[in-house]
């Protein structure tokens, strides 16, 4: 288990898309259903992978608050909500040649994980 791991979490088609980054590399892409069982599975996964997870979530209204209820049970978790405006602004700071490894549907979640890793 690594001490600090970074996650990007995006709501898409009634599911949560999770990207895990560690040491500057995307190491995990997965979709979790937006159900009680799916959210509990997501929380268990994050808890098992990191002692101090940092998660960035693109603000999606009440869906983001629902996931927060589940995630707040993880010790030493840091959760940041990123607004649409903040997300767009961060994208302008990325290097022009920045190539993403993920498939298109995970693109925003991967950017959020990168954002989590770069923020102090």
N, C-alpha and C positions, 0 to 999 in steps of 0.2 A: 504494500500500500504506500503510495507516495504522499508526502507531506502536503504539498500544494498542487491542486489540480484545477483546471479551468473548464467551465462548461458554458455552452451557448444553448439556450432553450427557446424554441419558437413554436407557436401554436399554428397548426396547419391542418385543415380538413378533419376537424374533431380528433386530432392527435397532437402529441407534443413531440417535436423533433429535437433530439439531443445530440450535441457534438461535444466530445471530450478532447481537450488539448493538453499535452504534457510535453515539456521541453521543446516548445515551438512546433510540434507536429500534431496533426489531427490523428487521434488514435482510436476513435470510436464514433460511429454513426448509428443511431437507432431511433425507431419510432415507438412511442408508448401511447396506448389508447387513452383518451380523455375520459376515463371512467375511474371509479374509486379503486378498483383493482389495478388498473394501469398506472395511476398516480402513486399508489403504494409500491408497485414494482419499480417505478422510476426513483422514488426516494431510497429504496433499498439498494438499488444499483449505485447511486451517487455515494451513499454512506459506505458501501463496501470498497469504493475506489479511491477515497480520499479522506484524510484526517481533517483537512481544512479546505473544503470546496468553495470555490468562488464561482457564482453562477450569474450570468447576465441574461435577462429576459426582455425581449421586445415587448413593450407594454401593449397588452391586448384586452384592456378593460377588466371585466369581472373574471374572465378566464385566468388572467395573471394572478388575481387575488385568490382564486381557488387553488392554484398550484402552490401559492405561498403558504396556505394553511397546512398543506402536506409537508412542504420542505422545512418548515420551522421546527420540526422535531429532530432535525439532524444537528448534532453538536458542532459548534464552531463554524457554522455555515455563514457565508456572506452572499447576500442576494441583492442585486441591483436591477432596477427597472430602467430600461432605456426607452425614451420616447421616440416617436417617429422622426422628429426633428434632430434629436441627438444621434440617432442611427444614421441618418443621411449625412450629418456633419462628420461623423467618424469615417464614413466611406470616402470622403474627400481627402482625408489624411493618409489613406493607404497608398503605398507605392503603386505607380501606374502599371507595372508589370507583375503585380501580385497575382499569382495563379492559385486558384482554389482546387483542392483535391476532391472535393465532394461532388455528388450529383446535384443537379440544379435545385431540387426541392430542399436540400439541406444548406443552401448557400447562405441564407441569412443567419441560421444557427451557427454556422462556422465563423462568420464574421463576428457574431456576438462572443463566441469563445475566444477568438483572437483579441477582441476588445478587452475581455476580462483578463487575459494574460498580460496585456500591455499596460493596463491601468495600475497605478500605484495606490 
